Amino acid sequence: MLDKHEIQKRRQKFISPSFSLSYEEPLNFVRGKAQYLYDSKGVEYLDAVNNIQHVGHSHPKVTEAATRQLEQLNTNTRYLDETILDYADALTKKLPQGLDRCFFTNSGSESNDLALRIARHHANSKETIVLEGGYHGHSISLIEVSPYKHNGPGGQGPPEYVHMVPIPDPFRGIYRGPSSGPEYASEVKKILDRLNAEHKNISAFIVESIMGCGGQLIPPAGFLSESFGMIRENGGLCITDEIQIGFGRMGECFWGFETQDITPDIVTLGKSIGNGHPLSVVVTTKELSDEFNNGMEYFNSFGGNPVSCAIGHAVLNIIEEEDLQKNAFEVGKELLTLLDQLKSKHDIIGDVRGKGLFLGIEIINEIKTRSPDQTATNQIVNEMQNRGILLSSDGPDHNVIKIKPPMVFNRSNALFLVETLDKVLSEK
Ligand SMILES: Cc1ncc(COP(=O)(O)O)c(C=O)c1O
């Protein structure tokens, strides 16, 4: 077996350098179980950041569902098949009434691209409103609507039909505090007024209802609900990208958009939906899906295949059987309280926020300016890794530590994380 550094060298021979590695000292995992990962020497790491392996690494029921279906049949949506129907039925039961027509795809990017197509077809326009710091995927169409990418390193800014609302950050944004929602909504109005003056139709407002790459941000109350109202009055559609938030992770409710008192016209799901298997879904209304059916067939070689659907259905069942939403609520609440206590002890923590098992710790230089400390954030994440805990950092200034573990993360994991973080911060 090659050692880590030899593997890294070999990787450089075959894999594009655009693929980055996490941590100063890259890791080579050979096994995963529940919320733990193991390297080639058998060292155990607590995974506090992998939201994709939603019900836990290598969950036996996911493996069983995949194996059973692979052994029986794998085809595509051109044949009648009840696996996809059973899954669509179970999935749409979790969504608000009316959101009941599914398009199955293979990645979050693919789902968001299709959501944009549906909206652009509806409005006969490409005008799109996005949030500063938002991320929706890696394809050309999605880099265009992802300020996180097109305004970041290597980016070339947005095309003329993409309009950006300032990041709705109540801690460090242009409007601050819990009552800043209407002020951010007024930014949406400004864009709509401008489009109207130019006789342009709005096609879509695409948002993460809780921002992930934007820094685990909960938008201030009223911002999204007020904005959704204005978008609809102007004939546009509202798309919520739940891809990073996932299923039941908020704890208090199943979907991120429910925390904002909004119902989307189109919702996109991915990442955690297949526990690591490439599965994603666009769900919309009957009216919009009928309207999209304009004669051009929608065919997707892999999307909606029986194996993917069997896996997706198994994940939904496990969330119910193991009461994982309740776990996210209880463990997340306790973890947030402990992190808040840590904040009063360490000035470097500017803000602690989030819901359920989707939390963020914002690292700053000083409270007066709230200036971001990217270097310290990096050091903390790497030091936590040295001590066996996997975290990541994100946000426009890369100064927010992200916590979004597999949903089986438990109380003693939470305690271990906070105690270790306390030690790391005390030694700084
Ligand atoms: C909010 C959000 N939307 C879309 C995507 C793109 O998903 P994928 O990487 O499966 O294409 C991501 C991935 O990180 C994401 O976080």
Ligand as a Chemical Component Dictionary entry (heavy atoms), coordinates in Angstrom:
data_LIG
# 
_chem_comp.id                   LIG 
_chem_comp.type                 NON-POLYMER 
_chem_comp.pdbx_formal_charge   0 
_chem_comp.three_letter_code    LIG 
# 
loop_
_chem_comp_atom.comp_id 
_chem_comp_atom.atom_id 
_chem_comp_atom.alt_atom_id 
_chem_comp_atom.type_symbol 
_chem_comp_atom.charge 
_chem_comp_atom.model_Cartn_x 
_chem_comp_atom.model_Cartn_y 
_chem_comp_atom.model_Cartn_z 
_chem_comp_atom.pdbx_ordinal 
LIG C1 C1 C 0 -26.275 24.719 -2.282 1  
LIG C2 C2 C 0 -25.661 23.862 -3.347 2  
LIG N1 N1 N 0 -26.267 23.775 -4.530 3  
LIG C3 C3 C 0 -25.762 23.019 -5.528 4  
LIG C4 C4 C 0 -24.587 22.318 -5.364 5  
LIG C5 C5 C 0 -24.025 21.508 -6.503 6  
LIG O1 O1 O 0 -24.208 20.159 -6.271 7  
LIG P1 P1 P 0 -23.289 19.084 -7.019 8  
LIG O2 O2 O 0 -21.910 19.222 -6.478 9  
LIG O3 O3 O 0 -23.939 17.770 -6.658 10 
LIG O4 O4 O 0 -23.376 19.363 -8.466 11 
LIG C6 C6 C 0 -23.934 22.364 -4.132 12 
LIG C7 C7 C 0 -22.674 21.631 -3.922 13 
LIG O5 O5 O 0 -21.863 21.921 -3.078 14 
LIG C8 C8 C 0 -24.478 23.165 -3.099 15 
LIG O6 O6 O 0 -23.886 23.266 -1.912 16 
# 
loop_
_chem_comp_bond.comp_id 
_chem_comp_bond.atom_id_1 
_chem_comp_bond.atom_id_2 
_chem_comp_bond.value_order 
_chem_comp_bond.pdbx_ordinal 
LIG C1 C2 SING 1  
LIG C2 N1 SING 2  
LIG C2 C8 DOUB 3  
LIG N1 C3 DOUB 4  
LIG C3 C4 SING 5  
LIG C4 C5 SING 6  
LIG C4 C6 DOUB 7  
LIG C5 O1 SING 8  
LIG O1 P1 SING 9  
LIG P1 O2 DOUB 10 
LIG P1 O3 SING 11 
LIG P1 O4 SING 12 
LIG C6 C7 SING 13 
LIG C6 C8 SING 14 
LIG C7 O5 DOUB 15 
LIG C8 O6 SING 16 
# 
